[in-house]
């Protein structure tokens, strides 16, 4: 039997889509040569997009394509992946069903068609009667997990999970001495106590770790669907119950770990033989993966964008989704998420599979910078994974590092934590980029140069020693800076605060986000130092617990950063590969300062963002510095 050939039928990829009509299952049969035929038969037909054809869109993970299965399309053989084959078998009914399936409905060997169809992907998933989210076949007690999620979702809805506003979600764990949130918290606490440890925790964790949740294209498929059905094996779940369950589970984890006493435990008192540690840590290890919650959040933000009066720009979406979303084609790390962004058209990003990966990434970074999103530079760290990328272009194919400074646009009405360049706007020379697409000429000021750097902070091996060394080296820089003939500040408060603001980059952690550190953060430093010194008195003190945890979590993005002192006497935290002689610069329109390395040809290499105590709030704009152009390569 001959193989299917797309060229046998005409197709206008700008005005048409192909619809796959899945036919009812047929009894096993063989062709004239005796070869066994597939029980999956379908027809594929091009239809005009303007005719609004009815169909169900399939959302699934391609999976391993090395051992394909064969189906019959228009009575010709068509090879597909095993996961898609299983999904089609589950979708078969006694009546024909119209589907849109990317691996079949798009000619994957035609880059031009693929690019044009990808440009329509938003409308394809939005116009579908429903989207069938296929997690895969039953395995690892997934049937029990699906049943438990449905029950849990129904109970969470009754407790008010889907009635919580975004604002309340972010405030629910804040200190509440007046008990204003008691009426909101109590139903969730009651439900958590009723569930306890007696639910399908391990099975739910296994389901939440499936590869489906980490595929880049899933993010938009999940978000765009008007009606979404989650399917695993023969089990089906409506999005309403599914989302309520997974949004409640973090609440349940917080309530349960508190009841188990984990909140009063920490790494310094770890005793693997102590029963409370065994129970608490086992519960935490068996907790669900956060990937489904990430997709639920993306869907809710997109579906409610009009109500929220906010639609995320590409920078926000890449920041929240790109690091956890995987793609077979690295170019899809941009193309697969841009459909959800409010500024895709303004950025001019159009899927073009004729471009190389480094071109796609460079174009995306250039477009965001041109539109004022200088924060994209905070994802750039020296020694990019893509060796052919300029230093100012992030490697979107790998996990993006968490910036040590706040994004410019997280969600309304949030404002950036810092404003190193004051109220200035980004200034980029388009001419230089047009001449050489690898170059970025951007304006700013050189504040100072690095005099000496300390040891990169890498606490994963020996936490106590590494923290002690970090604080010790910052204190040494602090002491040297004050003894200079002309210190950068004569204000004693400036220096007293520097000791505790530098190690955390002047931030505190508040459950779901980092905020500017306030004077109470100082207690976190002394509590950390006390615990390193063996003082256990603060373990049962809730105030000290909170101070320690909020400070410690704010330090996490600073892994691999190192203390430094500049020639003028500024102190701060610089990227791992920063060296003496590197320039400390403020780029116009940027909220953070950056470290640049000048090369003999007067071009610069971007080493990464930095925290510099004393220039994070626009102070450099008042120094009378001469504006200059940095040609980044």
Phi, psi and omega in degrees: 000138183283157181276155179293142180227116181299331185291348183286347179228141180291150181206127176256100189291347178271332186245352184232160166229160176262140177245130178264119176263109181276122184270158177303153181299143179246154177299153178304139179211173182228157177274188184297331180275358180091001179286134182292133181262155180290150175275357179259112177244143179207162173239146182238125185223138175278132180230153179287130181299327181294341180281354178052061181293142178280140179193164172252131178266137180262129175246120186202170176261131181299314179073197182292123181257004185284338178238076185287156172258159182246133172237173178251121177241120185053039178064024175233151183289143181217122182273131177225165178290159183297322182293319177293322179301316179294322179295317180295324177296321179290331182278342182298134177231186179285350179238155176299147180227133183269128185231156165240119183230118188303318185295338181252319186281347174244133175287101187291348180265003181245100184298324180294311178298318182300317179297317181291323179287323176299325178297334179265001187302322179303310181291326180298315182281328177291324184278348181296142177301324174199163175244128182261104182272105186265112180278338181127180182289166177297134178189153176053047178060033181294328177299315179295323179295317180296319178295317181294321179296319180297314179296316180297319179297317179298318179292321180293324177297318178297327180284350177102017184303315184279357177266353182287130176282163178300321182296316180293321179304320183280341182261348193297336180257004177289156175306138185221066185299334181270359177070027183290337182259005183303317183293333178280318184288325191302313180300325179288323178294319178297317179296319179298317179294323180293323180283316180057226178259002187264071174207173187282061187296313183294319180294320178294320177300315180300318180296321183286348181261004180296150183300336181308318187292345187251012179271133186303312184295337180300325184304311181283325179299319179294319186284323190281335187301133175287322175230129185237128177242124179264127185233137174217117187060230180267359183272145179230143177225138173281149184299325183304307181290320181300312183293320180299319180296311184287334175285332178282328187303322175297325174298314181299320180296317181295314179297318185290315179297328177293316179295327180281353178088007182293332180297332180267004177256158170205178189300335184284340181252017184300126176223103185297343181270347182283130188299321182296325176292318181301310183293313184295314182291326177295321178296316180295318180298327182270006181289153184295154174289148183278358185299315177301322179296324178299316180290322177299316178298318179298317180295313182298320179295319182290315183292333183254016187300325179291317179296319181283348184056039181203134176228124189298135170286168183301324180304315180297316184293318177297321180295323183269333188243330190297323184292330183259347182267131182254152181217136176296319177259115183303335180294335181287350174295337174262307185295326184285346181247342186295335181297335182273349186278145180286338188248019182301314181296318180296324179286339180077025181275118179231132180301125180217098184280003172279344180277148174285164182302313183295331177290318180297315182292319180295317179299318181294315180296316179299316182296317180293319178296316180300331181265015172096000182270071180294344181298344177300334179293337181288348174273354183270124175232146180307147182068060175301149177295324177273102187297339182266012177270143171296161183293339183267005180249122178294152173270095184288351182282344180245175179298123179288134179292147176285122180300147178280348177243157187292147171298158177287326187222090178269303178191149182289147359262032184298144177241160180298145179294321183240167177209067186301328181260018179064228182257018182288161176252153179299143179229110184239140176272110180288333184296316182295324180291324180294326180285324181215107187294350179273347185261145174229117176257114187228144187266152179179202183226146170265117183274319185189181174233152181288132178269314183206146178241154178262205184271133176302136182277110180230084189279002187292336183273307181222093187300310185300313182293320183292320179293318179299317180294319179301308181297323181295316181290324176296319179296324178295315177299318180301315181293316180296320183297323181286338183270358177296154182301321177232088180297156181291344176211143176257006183273117180302327179296321177306314184282323179295325179282332181302324183300324181254346178278325183295312184298337180248012184052037175058043181220159173230155179263133178233076175061294185247354185204164174262142179230167179297135180291142173247180189302333180294343180294337180303326180297330179297322179297312184292328178291320176298314180296323179296318182291322176299324180281000176094007180280111183263004188295336185273359186297324183267359182270114185296324180296315179291324176304310183296317180298314181297311185293317182295324179286314182300315181292329177291335179283339187305316180297348182272007175306134180077359172275158183229147176294154176209162170231139181264172181298324179280345178108016172283145175237155181179201181236125183245159178298158187307320187267009175292148183223161174305138183099342177292148184272140172263115188235149171248120181266134181302134180086358183261146179273342183238152170283162180227154176261124179240143177248121182276135178256163183304332180276014178069016172262163185238152174247130179280120180268336178139175179284167181211158169251125180234114182294118177111354177227024184271350185238036175086009182299328181296336181288345182256010185268355182072027181286150180277127178293139180220166178256130176256120177267100182274137181239000000 
